[in-house]
Amino acid sequence: MKIGIIGAGNIGGNLTRRLTSLGHRVSVANSRGPETLADLAAETGATAVAAAEAARGAELVVVTVPLKNVPDLPEDLLAGAAEGFVLVDTNNYYPQQRDGRIDAIEDGGLTESRWVEQQLGHPVVKAFNGTYAQDILDAPRPAGDPERIALPVAGDDPAAKQLVRELIDALGFDTVDSGGIDDSWRQQPDTPVYGLRAGTEAVTKALAEASPERPANFRG
């Protein structure tokens, strides 16, 4: 696939490394300009581009930036993406630690990914938000391995969610369907599944044990 990655921090950088190693054509962007990504491009063979160009022609786009920066992304960010493209949201809301208060999440009852979806004007699939970035490089296992980690994936479009689950499988991880985007509170920060390194059974159990009440440490 042609994949655009917007955000080249720990998650975005390591996804770039793994996805290029699987043969995908990756364009990667950050907020500081493509010249700052020269080392990553040279290491991986990815193409460093401006944020406004990252989604051009992409069949899958990953947005992995601090939540507070999502509204500052280019207005036409997704305009050039391929027809039927899938948008992946890896973001988390850290009101006390980084992002400040977002009223629509705090008062409007929106899940973090529903808010991201509204900002970007396109449905999202939520994945990788509770994954340790280093695990993307170090923890892949073949299918059937008892040590294989499972990742929760939420989304409203079954086909889009299936494509993301297949991609995660190719990366070396199992997946658990965690429901639609309105259910994605089950994998937000400080829930039982967040940061859990475990297989499908434990991840399914952790999702079921989540509470819709936002934890005190993650309220603005």
N, C-alpha and C positions, 0 to 999 in steps of 0.2 A: 504493500500500500504506500501511497504518498501520505505522510503524516506531518502535521505542523505542531510544534511544541512552543507554547508561549510561556516563558518563564524558564530560566536555566539555573535555578537553585539546586538543592540537593536532589529533589524528586525529578525535576525536569532534566537535569544533567545526566542522572543515572538512567532515566528512561531513554534519553538520546543514545547513551552507550549501548544499552541492551537492544533497542529496536533497530539500530543500524547493524548490529551484529547478526540480527535475524534476516537482514536483507531488505528492510524497509527503507524507503527514501525519505529522509527526515530533514525538514527545515526547522531551525531553532532560533528563537528570538528572546531578548530580554529588554529591560527598560533602559539599558545604557548604550545600546547600539551594537551592531554586528561585529565591529572591530574588537570589542571586548570578549568575543567568543571565538577568537582565532584559534586558541589552543584546543578548545573542545572540538571545533570543526576539524582541525588537523588530526586529532586523536581518533575521531569516529568516522570521518567522511561525511558528516552532516553538513548541510549548507547553512551558514550563519546569515540571517536576514534581519531587516527591521520588523518590528512587531506587526506593522500594517501589511506585511507581505507573507507572514508565516503561514496563513491559512490558504494562500493562493493555490488552487488545484488540489487541496488536501481532501482525502476521503475520511480522515480522522484528525480531529484537532484536540489537543490537550491544553487546557488552561490551568497553570500551576503557579499562581502569583499570590502575594498576600491579599487577603480578602478586601482590605480597604482600598487596594489599587485596582480592583476590577472595574469600577466606574470610570477610571481614567484611561482604560484601554481605548484604542482608536475606534471611532463610531462605526467605521466600515470594516472592522476587524475580520468579519466572517464573509464579507461580500463576495470574495473570489473563490470560496471553497467549492469543491465538487458538489454536484447535485446529490442530495441524499446523504451528505456527510454526517458523521457522528461527532458530537462534542462531549469531551470528557472533562469533568470538574473534579480536581483533586483537593480543593481548597477547604480550609477550616476557619471558623470564626473564633478569634482570640480577643475579646473585647478589652480585658484588663491588661493583657500582655502585649498587644500590638495594634489592634484594629480600631480601638475606640468603639463607642456605642453605635449600633446600627438599628434605628428605631423600627424598621420594618421586620426585623428579626425578633427584637425584644418585645415589641408591642403588638405587632401584626400577626405573630404566630407563624411566620414563614420558617421553613427549614432553611438552613444555610444554602443548600443547592437550589432551592426554589428561588431564593433571592438572586443568586448568580444567574440563573436562567432568565429572570426578568431583566437583569442588567444587560445581558448579552443578546436577548431577543431570539433565543433558540433553545430547544429542549436539551437537557444535559443528561449524561450518565455519571453518577458519582462513584468514583473508584480511587484507590490508592491514598485516600485521605488519612487513613490510620496506619499506613505502612511505613516502617522504618526505611529511610532512603537506602541505607547500606544493604538492606535485605534484598533489594532489587538486583544488586550485583552478586551478593554472597549466598543467598538462600534458595535459589531455584533448585527444584528436584524433579525427576521424571515422574510422569503420571503413575500412580499406584505406590509411590514411595511412602512409607508410613510417617516420614518426617516432613512431608510436603505441607507447606503452609497454605491456608485458604484465606482469600480476601473477600469481603462483602462488596456487592455491586448493586446499586440502586438505580432505577430508571423507569420511565413511564412507557417507553417504546420497546416492545419485546425484541424487535429485530436489532435495534441499536444496542440494547443490553447484551444480546447474544453475541454480537460482533466483539464487544469489549471483553466478554467472558472468554471467547475463543483466543483473543489476543493475550489475555492474562495466562491462559493455559499454555500458550506457546512460549511465554516468558518463564514458565516453570512453577506456576502456582495453581492451586485449585480455586474455585470461586463458590460463593453462596449467594443466591438471589435474596437480597434484603428488602425487596418490595419496590414500590414507586418512590418518586421524589418526595411526596408528602410523608412517606415512612422513613426517610433517610435520617431522621433524628436518631434512629437506632445505631448509627455508626458515627455520630458526631463526637467531638472531644469529650473525654471523661465518661463515656459509656463503657460497658463491659467488653465490647469488641475492639474498642479503640486501642491500637498498639498490641493487640493479642497475636502472639505467634503460636498458632495452633491449627489443627486440621478442621475439616468440614463439620464434624459433629460438635466440637467445642465452639466453633464460630456460630453455628446455628443456635446453640444453647445460649450463647452470650447475646445474640441479637434478640432472642425471646425475652431475656431478662432485663432489657433496657427500659428505662423510665422516660416518658415524654417530658418530664419536668427538667428544665435546663439546670445543670449543676451550678452551685453558687460561684465556683471559681471561673465559670464561663458565662457569667451574666454581666452586662454592661451597666 
